[in-house]
Amino acid sequence: MTSHPPPQPAIASPTHWRRRLRDPYLWALLALAAIYVVVFTRLAWELHAGMRTHRSDLGQIDQAVWNSSRGRWLAQTDNGFEATRLTDHVEPMLVLISPIFWLWDDVRALLLLQVLAAAVGVLPLYFLTLHQCEQLLSLRARLQVWRMEPLQHLVRPLAFALGVAYLLAPQLQSALLTEFHAAPLATPLILWAFWAVATQRWGQFVVAALLVAAVKEEMALLAAGLGAWALWRAWWEGGKARAGDWTAGRLRRLRQQPPSPIANRSISNLQSPNLPISTLHSPIPPFFAGATVLLLSLLWFSLATFVIVPAHAAPVYGAVESTYFQRYGALGDSSADILRSIVTRPDLVLTIAAEPPRVAYLVGLLVIFAWLPLLGLEVLLLSLPLLLANLLSAYPAQYYGEFHYSAPLIAYAAVAAAYGVGRLWRFLARRLERASPAFQHLPAQDAATMAAAALVQNARTALLPIVTVGLVSWVLVWTVGNYLQHGRGPWGGRYDAPAVTAHHHLLERFTAQIPAAAAVTATAGVQPHVSHRRFVYQFPLGLDAPTPPAEQATWALLDVTTNTDMAPGDLKARVMEMLADDWGVVDAADGFLLLARGQGDKTIPDAFFTFTRIAQGDAPDASLELVAVASDDWPRWRQTRLVFEWQVGGEPGAASPWVEIVTPQQEVLATLNTAAPPALVWLPPAAWQPGDRVRVTTLPLHLPRTFAVRAAGRNTQPAAIFHRLPNGVLTQLPDDLGATPDLGEALTAAGLGPLTMATGEIHFADGMTAPLRMWVETQPGWPGAIRNVWLQWGLATWPPELSAFVHLRRNGETLAQADGIPTFWSAPRPGEGAAFLNDWRQVKLPADAPTDGAWTLAVGLYDPQSGERVPLADGDELVIALPAPTAPPIADQACALIPATCGGMGEQ
């Protein structure tokens, strides 16, 4: 048998690229990518402008990139002394992208670059999908123009659908909105590398794969996998060429002939033999390309992880190994321990991987591309180093998909889907192709029979378009549905647009006053806005003389109203020390304070206090009058700041602001003494003046789903009631909810439904009767969850000798109860003279509650002294059937990272 050289890479002619540019699906995808860039760049910039970025990670990474653009490779001072980013990660890519600051010296350039890189990934994915689908057509079919061209048109919608799925991937969107990191930059490079292998552009492959390795130390393992993939594909293609069958021979003969004019009119892939292409040989042999990438990547991973990082981490962390190995809990806290556990404890590995959030993580990666990656499993296997690093981590941010860690995995899922679509296309095309020749041998029949036979038997041309529509619909239904539930952009289920207020816009006024070369210390939320300098610290670092060559801070920019990572009292005390020393106030307004060493005033001006003293008006008769209660909520993290506005009376000294945050059962969750708000620290009540309108905003709180606020200056309590809806939005309930006669309708209108209702009638010993109504949430709940119960007693006043019982039962056994006199967040009240009392109770399901059996809720009255119950019209209790508890929902990202937020989770 004659040995033949492997097929050589082909270079598309200008005619081919002109045809590509006439591809309407390509233009549609480019338009979507442009919209994607606009939307997510705007969101990323607004997060930054709204001061939701932090010293960690945007500030420190931005400073390292900026210093690199000035020749100080990866230098940073976020720990209070000059060090290097190599203490944490080895990311040469940050040096490679640093020239972007030569074009635009602004941190937003990094955020824009990150979004652009993600959007560009649709191009190699689109062309790779086209390539895979066409390569699965037989050479015979490609020689028949009348059959090939329609099929080529059918491939484009499939490639377009995968491109849309890529852009709508929530994990990639989340990475773009998690400040800035190097990892997302690997995504388009991985897609480029796979496309280069598929089209045998070995030089491009080497460049793309080595750039992947340069992104971050663990990305070198992904690059090594790409090298192994290139070796395997080179061997596979070489094997096909060496087979010497008719197809390979025909392919070689076609390459030796000029392309026919008819063939030139076809729309084909770069590898098709009848394209007007040249057959320039790649300057790099395929086996050499794959082996080079594989070996260099493994060498680089070992050097970066076990030599470079430990050498630089020791001065900062006191450890001679990457601190990120400590994220693996039961598997160990060193690379050796983790590897040993994976090899010797597969049961432990499976136990960890089988936890519901981790299974959901895997499902989430597959759902993006409508499960098609399962048909390209060998591609997914190449991502195992990163996939296992995320899946087995004890740090939830890695396996929830809402940070940057999963961005490169989207590329592998996309490529696996492209190969999966190709395989599915080949299978369906072959199945349908077999039916076509049989049509030629059918006996003559009536017209209807022949028409039906033509549709079915000539299936290649008749049914394949329907198959295409079905596949495209399948992908888009899964993709759009997943986006509506988890997407981070507009109309996405996790859309979280930040608010940029007038306060945030003030920041530019202060940053403009700081000399460009000055060493600055700033609070955590401000630091990323002043990080384009050699020396920048997080306050109070930098105030004391740092280790040379780092310089002591000469300017300080503070915002006491946003994230400071300090207790308000500690921050104020440090500022007072600075003013007592050689620091002075250069400018101040609305909670911003700009200080400089050796200049400025020693007194903080009144303009600084406008964040709390917001207006001046007439003094009320009372010493303190509560004007408004509102919430500033971040639904993604269920993080709530409560905002109170008081009007100060004529005797400020008598003003004593107080706040209690309580549950329906009157449990006090927090007060102003729990964590003093910045407003009361910087402008205490003793400094208030008659007529002042004072705003007090609490520190961020993590509260249960339902809570109320009692506050000074309000005659009726509670001052406000809040409830977090199932979609995570915190809503303020009507103030008069406790006095409404139509309680069930009011609850439903407030978003607390759907509700199940039961009614009864109480019969007292003196012959008096009173109606009783009960509402419970229709949703079943889960073990450990809290059930809300609302009651309306048909009584103008409560009999002091009686108490109410509320019993949660399973199969007749009481598992939880909430007894006592009626309350609606406060003492009993007569419902504004009406003959009813509204009552709100909560019953907590036991944490070990079974999810089967007959569950009921029983309500009634009894005498606590004798235990005797008050009869109802039918028995001595009102009973309502409840659905059995379901399995608890998978804890979301907020609950996994911040256990205090778990109580705020709604029905999932």
N, C-alpha and C positions, 0 to 999 in steps of 0.2 A: 504494500500500500504506500502510495506517495505521501510524503510529509509536506504539509502546507503551512506557510506562516500564518499567524493569527491575523484577523482583520485589522486594518489600520484605521486610525481615527480620521474622520472626515471633517473638512472645513466648509462651512456653508458659503455659498457664493452670495454676492450682493443681491442677486435676484431672489434668493431664498429669504434673505432678511426683509426685502421689500414685501414678500408675501406674508411674513410673520407680522409685519406692521399693519397689514390689512386684516388681521385677525380681530373680529369684533369682541370676542370673549377676552382677549388679552387687554384690549383697551378698556373694557368694562372692569376688569380686575385692577388695572392701574388706577382707574377712577376711584374704586373702592379703597385702594391703598392710600391714595391721596387724602380721601376723607378721613381715613384711619389716622393718618399723621396729624391732620388738623385737630381732630377730636382729642386724641390722647396726649398730644403736645399741650393743648390748652388745659386739660385736666392736670397734667403733671406740673405745669407752670402755676396753676391756681393752688395746688397743694403747697407749693413752695411759697407763693405770695400769701396764702392764708396761714403761714407759719406752722404747717404740719410736717415740715421736714426738720431734721435734727442734726446735731453734731455727729451722731452715729445714725446713719452712715454717710449722708450726703456731704456734710461738712468736711469730714476727714478725707474722703475719697477725692472730693473736689480740690482740696488743698494739695493733695499728693499729685494730682494731674497738673494743676497749675504750676507747682514747683518744678515738675518735669518739663513743662514748656519753657521754663527759665533755666534749664540746665541742672537743676538740683533733683536728681532722679528719685521720685517717689518719696520725697521728704515730707514729713508732717510733724505737727507739734501738739496733737490733741491730748497727749498724756502729760502735758506740762513741760516737756523738754523736747529737743529736736531728735527725732528718730526717723524711721522709715516704715513705709507700709509693709515691708517684708516681714515685720513682726507678726503679721496675720496671714498674709497671702502673697504669693508670687504671681504678679499680674503684669507681664511686659506689655500687654495690650494697652494699659493705661498710659504708658510712655508713647506708644505708637499713635494714640489718638490725641495726645497733648497739643499738637500743633493747631487743633481747633481753636485754642485760645489766642492764637495769633490772628485769627479772623474775627473772633467775637469774644472779648474778655468778660464773659458773664457765665455764671454757673448754669444758667438756663440752656447754654449751648450743649452741655452734657445731656440734659434731659431731652433736648431735641434730637441729638445724635442717637440716643438709645431708641427712641420711637422710630426714627428713620431706618435704623438697622433692622428692627423687627419687621417693618413694612416691606423692605427690600426682599425679605425671605420669600415672598409670594412668587417672585420671578423664577428662581431655580425650581421651586416646587411645581409650578405650572408646566415648565418645559420638561421636567422629569416625568410628570404624569403623562404628558403627550408621548414622550419617548417610550415609556413602558407600555402603553396601550398599543402603539404602532408596532413595536418590536414583537408583539405577540401575534401579529398577523403573519400568515405564511408568505413565503416569497412568491408563490404562485398568485396569491391574491394581490400582492403589490405589483405584479407584472400586468394585472388587468385593471387598467385605469378606471373603467366604468364601475368596478366594484370597490376600488380603493378610495376614490375621492369621496363618495358618500360616507364611508366609514370614518375617514379622517374628520369630516365635519361632525360626526357623532362623538368623537373623542374630546373635542374642545369643551363641551358643557361639563363633562366629568372633571377635567382639569380645573375648570372654573369653580366648580362646587368645592373641590378640595382647597382651592385658594381662599374661598369665602370661609370655609371651616377654620382654616389657619388664622385668618384675621379675627374671627369671633372666639378664638380660644380664650377662656377666662384666665387660665394660668399665665398665658403670655401677657394679657392685659394687666393682670395684677403685678407682674414683674415691672412693667413700665410705670406703674403708680406706686412702687415701693422705692421712692427716691432714685438713686442711681447705683448700679452695680455692674461689674464686668460681665457676669454670667450671661445676661441676655444678649450680649454682643456675639456670643458663640452661635446663636440660633441660625442666622443667615449663612454663617460660614460652614456649618454642618450641612445645610441644604446644598450649598455650592459644591462641597466636596463630593456628596453623593451624585449630584448631576455630572460632575467632571468624570467620575468613575464610569457612570452609565454611558457617557459619550466618548470615553477613552481619551479625555484631555488630561494627560498625566501630569503635565507641567502645572496646569491650573489646580489639579488635585493636590499636588505637593504644597503649593502655596496656601490653599484653603485649609488643609489639615494642619500644617504647622502654625497657622494663625489661630486655629482652634486651641492648640496646645499652649499658645501664648496668652490665652485669655485668663487662665487661672490654673493653679497647680493640678487640681483634680481633673480639669478638662484635658490634660495630657493623656489620661487614660482613655478618654473618648477618642482622642486623636489616634492613639494606638489601635483602638478598635477600627477606626477608619482605614488604617494601614492594613490590618488583617482583611478587611472587606475588599480592599483593592487587590490584594494578593489572590483572594478567592475568585473574584470576578475575572481577573486576568487569566487565571488557570481555567476557569469555566469557558471563557471565550476562545482561548487557545485550544481547548479540547474540542469545541465545536468545529473549529477550522481544520484540525487534524483528522477529523472523521472522514473527510474526503468524499462526502456523499454528493449527490447531484446538486443539492442546494448550494453547497460551498463552491462547487465547480462553476455553476451558473453565475454565482456572485463574482467570482474572479473574472469570468469572461465579460460580464457586464462592465466591470471596472476598466477593462482594456478597450471598450468601445465608447465612442462619443454618445452622449445621451440623446435619445430620440426627441424630436420636437413635441410629440404627443405626451411623452413622459414628463417633459419639462412643465407641462401645464398642470401636473398633479401637485397637490399640497401634501408634502411628506415630511418625515422626520430627518434629522441630520444624518442618520445612519442608513437611510433608504438608498438602494443602489441606483435608482432612477432619478435622483436629484441632480441638478446641475452643480455638482460639488467637485472639489479637488481632493486628492488623496494624499495630502502632505503627511509625512510620517512624524509622529511625536518625537521630539528630541530626547525624551526620557523613556527608557524601556519600562513597560508596566510593572514587571516584577521588581525592578530596581526602585521604582516610585513607591510601591507598597512597602517593601522591606525597609527603605530609608525612613519613611514616616513611622513605621512600627517601632523600629529600634531607637530612633531619636526621641520619640515621644516617651517611651518607657524610661530611657535614660534621663530625660528632662524631669519626669515625674519624680523619680527617685532623688535626683539632685535637689529639686525645689522643696519637696516634702520633708526629706530626712537630713538635709544639709543646710539649705539657705534659711528656711523658716526657723528651725531650732537655733541657729546661730544668732538670729536677730531677735527672737522672742525672749530669750533669757533675761536681758536687762529690763524688759517691760513686765513679763508675766512670771518671772522666776522659774521657768520651766524650759527644758531643752528639747521640747517637742511641741508640735502644733497643739494649741489648746482646744482645737475643734475635735480632737479625738475623744475629748471628755464628754461629748454629747451622746454617747451610746449606751448609757445606763448599764443594764444587766450584761451587755456584751463585753464590757470592759472600758477602761479609760485610756488605753494606749493602742497604737496600731497593732502591736503584737498580740495583745489580749483580744482585740476585736477579731483579728484574722483567726486566732486560735478558736474562738467561740463559734465562728461561722463554720469552721471545718469540723470541730469535735462536738458541737451542740446544735445539730440541725433541728432538733425538737424545739429548742429555745428560739431559734430563728423563725421557725414556722409559727410558733405561738405569738411572737411579736408581730409578724407580718399579717397574721389573721385577725388582729384587732380591728373592729369595725371602721375606725377612721382611716386606717391604712388600706383596707380593702376598698373603701370609698375613694381613696386617692388613686388607686389603680384604675378603678372603674371610670373615674373622671378623665383620666388620660385617654381612655379608649373611646369614650362617648363623644369626644370632640369630633372625631372623624367617623362617627356612626359605626363603630366596632370594626371597621375595615382593617385597622392595624393587626387584627388577629390573623389576617391572611398574609401578613408579612412578618411573621414572628422572628425570623432570623435577623431582621433589622432591629427589632426591639431588643434582641439579645445583646447587640453591640452597646446598648445604653446601660447595661447592667451595673457597671461601676457607679454611675451617678444615681441610677434608680435605687439600688440597694442602699447607697449612702443616705438617700432621703427617706426611703421606706423604713429602715431600721433605726433611724435616729430617735433619741429620746426628746428631741427638741421639736415640738409640734409644728413650728413654722416650716420645717422642711417637708413634712408629709401632708400638709393641708392644701398646698397649691396656691396660696394667696400671697406668697412672698416671691422673691426672685429665683429661688432654688430650682424651680421646675421648668424655667424657660427653655434650656437646651433640650429637655425631654420632648417638648412640643415638636422640635425638628425631627426627632426619631419617629414619633407617632405619625407625623405627616409623611415621611418617606415610606414607612411601613404601609400606610394607607395607599400611597401611590403604587407600590408593588402589589398590594392587595387588590386594588381596582384592576390593575393589569391582568392579574391571574383570574379574577372573576370574569373579566371581559373575555379572556381566552376561552374559559370554560363555556360560557354562554354562546360565544360565537361558534365554537366547534359543535355544540349540541344543536344549534340551529342550522349549521351548515350541512349536517348529515341529512336533513330533511329535504334540502333543495333538489338534489338529483332525482329523487323519487318522483317528483312532479312530472318529469319528462316521460315517464312510463305509465302514467295513469290512463285507463281506458276512457273513452269519450263518455261524458255524462251531460246532464242538463246544465244550463248556464249558472244557476245558483250553486250547484255542487262544485262545478269547476272554479267558481269565484272563491268559495270557501276553501277549496283545496289549494288554490293559488296563494291565499293568505297564509295558510298553515304550512304548506309544503315548501313554498318559496320563502322560507322563513328568514333567510339571511337578510333580505332587503325589506321584508314586510314587518317582521317582528323586532328586529334589532333596534330601530328607533324607539319602539315602545319600551324595550329594555333600558335604553339610555335614559328615557324620561323617568322610569322607575328608579334607576340607580341615583340619578341626580336628586329626585324627590326624597329618596331615603336619606341621603347625606344631608340635605338641607333641613329636613324635618328634625333630625337629631341635633344638628348644629344649632339651628335657631332656637329650638326648645331648650337646649342646654344653656345657650346665651341668655334667654329670658329668665332662667332660674339663677344663673351664677355670673353672668356677664358684668363687667365693671364699667361699661360705657352706657350711654343713654338707652333707656328702656331695659337695661340689664337688671337682673335680680339683686345684684350687689353694687348697683350704681351709688356712688357716694360723693356727690359733687360738693367740694368745700365752699364755704362762704368767705369771700374776701371783703372785709369791712373797711370803713374809713380809718379805723385804728391801724389796720395792716398797711394801708397806703401811706401812713405817716413814716414808716420805717425808712423809706428812701431819703427823707429829709435828714435823718440822722447819719446814715451811712455816707452821704455825700460830704459830710463835714470832717470825716476821718482821713488824714493823709494816707496816700496809697502805700507808703513804706512803713507806716507805724505798726508796732506790735500791739495787738488788740486782744482783750479778753471779753467774752460776750456770753450771755445766757444761752442755754441749749438751743432754743428755738431761733435765736438771732444768729448764732455762729455760722450757719451755712450762707448767710447773706453777707458776711465779711471775710470769707475764707480765702479770697484771692490776695494773699500776702504770705510772706515767708514765715511769720510768727503770728499764730492766732490760737487762742486757748478758750476752753470753756470755763466761764466764771465759777469759782474764784481762782482757778489756776492762772499762773502768769503774774499774779500780784507780787509774789515773793520772787527773789532773784533765782531764776532757773539755772540748770546746769549749762555752762557754755557748750556750744556757741549760741544756744538759744538766748534771746533777749527778754528782759523784763517788760511786761506790758506797760505801755504809756497811755493807752486809751481803754476805756471800758464802756460797752454799750449794753444796757440791760433793758429787758421788758418784763416788768413784774407781773403782768397779766397773763402771760402765756407760759409755756413749758420752761421751767428753770432748773429742774432736778434738785431743787433746794427747798427746804421749809421756808415760808415767807418770813418768819421771824429771824431765821439765820441769815437770810439774804439782806434784810434791813440792817441787822447788826453789823454785817461786814461793810455795807455802804457807809454807815455812821463812822466806823473805824477809818475808812478811807478819807472821809471828809475831815476827820480829826487829824489826819496825817497831811500829806502834801497834795492830795487830790482836790479837784474842784468841779463844779457843775458847769458844763459848757452849754447844754441845752436840755430841755425836758418838756414833755407833753404827754398826756393821756396814758401814763404808766411807763413811758419810755424815759430813760435817764442816760444821758451821755456825759461821761466823766473823763477828765484828762489830768495827768500828773503835772503839777506845777502851774496850773492855770484854771480859770473859772471861779465861780462864787462858791462859798461854803454853805449857802442856804439853798434848799430845794425849792424852786418857785411854785406858785399856786397852779401853774399850767400842768404840772406833773400830776396833780390830784384830780384832774377832770375825768379820769377813769372811774372814780367813785363819787366825787361831788359833781353831778352832771348838770344841775340847774339851781336857780334860786327863785323862790316863790313866797307866797304868803304862809305864815306859820299857822298850822291847824290848832284847834283848841287842845287836843290831846298832846301829850309829850312826844308821841310818835304815831304816825299814821301810815299803815301799809298801803301803798299806792298800786303796786303791781307785783305779780309773781310770774315768772316765765322759766323756761328751760333752754339751755344751750346743749344740744345732744349730739353725740357722734354715734349713730346707730351701728356702724360696723363693729365698734368695740363696746357698745352699750355703756358709754362713758358720758355721764351727765353732770353738767354744771347748773345749779339752780341760781336764778338771778332774782334778787329782791330789790325793790325800790321803796324807800321810806321818805316821807316828808317830816322834817324835824319841827317840833312845836316850839312854843315860846320859852320853854325852860329846857334847853339842851342837856343840862346836867341831870335831869330826871329821865332822859331817854336811855332805855336799856334794851337794845335789840336782842332778840332771842329767836331761835328757830329750832323746831323739832321735826324730824322726818320720821314718820311712823307707818306701821303696817295697819291693815284693818283690825287686827287684834290688839292694837295700841302698843305694840312693841316699838320702842324708840331705836331707830337705826343710826341716826347721826344728829349732832347738834353743831352749833357754831364753835363750841368748845372742843369738839372732836378734832378738828383741823381748822385753825383760824384762817379765814379768807384773807387774801392780800389787802383788800380794802380796809378791813378792821385793824390790820397791822400798821399800815402806812398812815391811815387817818382814823384813829380811834374815836369812839363816841364823844370823848371829852373835848375833841377838837371841832365837833360839829357846831354849826351856827343856826340860829332860828331861821326857818324858811328853807334851809338846805334840802335839796332833793338828793338823797344819797343812794347810790347803787352798790350793792354788795353781791359779789359773785363767789360762790363756793369753789373750793378746789374740786377737781374731777372726782366724781363718786360713781361707784358701781352698785346699783340699787336693784331690788326685786322688780318683778313685772308690774306690780301695783303698789303704790305708796302715796301717802298724803303728806302735806306740809302744814304744820301749825306754826304761826309766827306772831310776833309782837305787832301791835297796831291794828289788829282786826277783831271786831266784836264777835263775829261768828267764826267758828272753826269747823273744819279745816280751812285754811286759806286757799288751798288748791289740792286737787286730786289728779294723779298722773297714772297712766296705764300704758304699757308697751304692747302694741298690737302684734299679731303673729308675724307680720312682715318686718318687725324690728323697729318700727317707727314709734317714738314716744309721743303720746297724745295727752292733752290736758282735758279732763272730763269736766262737764258742767258743774259750776259751783253749787247749784241748787239741787244736785242729784239726790241728796238725802231727804229733800222735802217734796219731791215730785210724787203726785198720786199715781201716775202711770209709770211705775218703776221699770217694768219689763220693757215697755216701748222705749223709755229713755236709755236704758242700758244698751239695747240693740242699736239705737240711733248713734250712740257714742262709740260703736265699734266693738262692743263686748259680746256680741252674739257669735254664732247661733246659740239660743238658749232653749232649755226644756223646762216646762212649767207644770206645776201641780197646785191644786187648790183644796182647801178644807175649811171646816168650821169648828171653832172652839166652843164648848159648852161649859160655862161656869156653874158653880153650885147654886148661885142665886138666880139661875135661870137666864142670865144674860148670855148672848152669843156674840162671837166676833169672827169675821172672816180671816183666813190665813192663806197667804199665797207664797209660793216658793219658786225660785228660778235657779237652775244650775247650768253650767256650761255643757253643751252637747258633746264637745270633744272628749275623748276617753281619758286623756292624760296618761301618765306613766308612773312607775314606782318612784317615790321621792318627790313627785310633783305636787303642787298646791292646787286645790280645787276651790274656786270661788263659789260661794252660796249667798244668794240674796233672798231676804225674807221681807214680807210686809204684813205686820200685825195690825189687825183692825181695831186698835185701841188708841184712845186719845192720851191716856197716861198708863204707865206700866204698873201692874200690881206689885208692890214692894215685897210681898211674901213669896213671889214666884220667880222662877228662873226658866230659861229656855234650854233645851238640849238639841244638839245637832250631831247625829251619830252616822259615821260611815261604816257600812257593814259588808261583809262577804259571807255568803251562805248563812246569814243570821248572826254572825259573830262580829261584834264591834271592834274595828281595828284602829279607828281614830275618831276624835270628837272635838267639838268646840262649843262648850256650854257657857252660859252666862246671860246677863241682861242684854237687851238689844243695844247695839251701838252702830253708828254710821260715822266712824272716825272720831266721834266725840261723845259727850254725855248724851243720854236720851233726850230727845226734844219732841214736842207735840206735833210736828209737821205743820207749823204755821196755823194752829188751831183746828186742823183737820183731824178726823178720827182714825188716824193710822200712824204707825211708827215704822220707818224703814230700817233695815238691819242688814249689815254686810259682814259675812264671816268667811273664814278660810279654813279648810281642812286639808292637812297634808297627808298624802298617801304614804304608807310605810315604805322605806327603801327596799324592803324585801317582799313587797306585795306581790302575790301571784297574779298572773295575767289570765286566769280563768275563773270560773265560778259565777254565782249570781251576786252582783253588787247592787246595793241600795243605799239611799240616804234617808234617814228618818228624822223628823223634826216634831217637837211637841213642847208642852209645858209641864213643870213639876214643882213640888214644894221641896226645897232643899232640906228642910228640917225633918219631914216625915218620909220623903221619897215618893209620896203619892203623886200620881200624874193627873193632869186635868183632862177629862175626856173630850174627844172630838166627835163629830157626827158619826164617824165610822171607826171605832177603836179609840186608842189614846195617842196616836201618832200619825203624822202625814208622811207617807212613804213614796219615794220616787225611784224608779229603776234607773240604774246607771250602766253605761257600757263598761265592760271589763277593761282594766288598764292595758295598754299596749307596751311593747318593748320600748325602752327609752330611746329617743332620737340620738343620732350621732352628735356628740358635742361639736359645736362649730369652732371656728378658729379662735374667737374671743374666749370662749369657755375653756378651751384647751390651754391657752396661754395665761389666762387670768381667771382662776377659779371663782373669784368673787363675782364674775359676770354670769355664771351659770344660772343663778336664780332669776335672771332676766330673760332667759330663753323662752320663746313662745312655742306654739305647736309648729313642728317642722314638717 
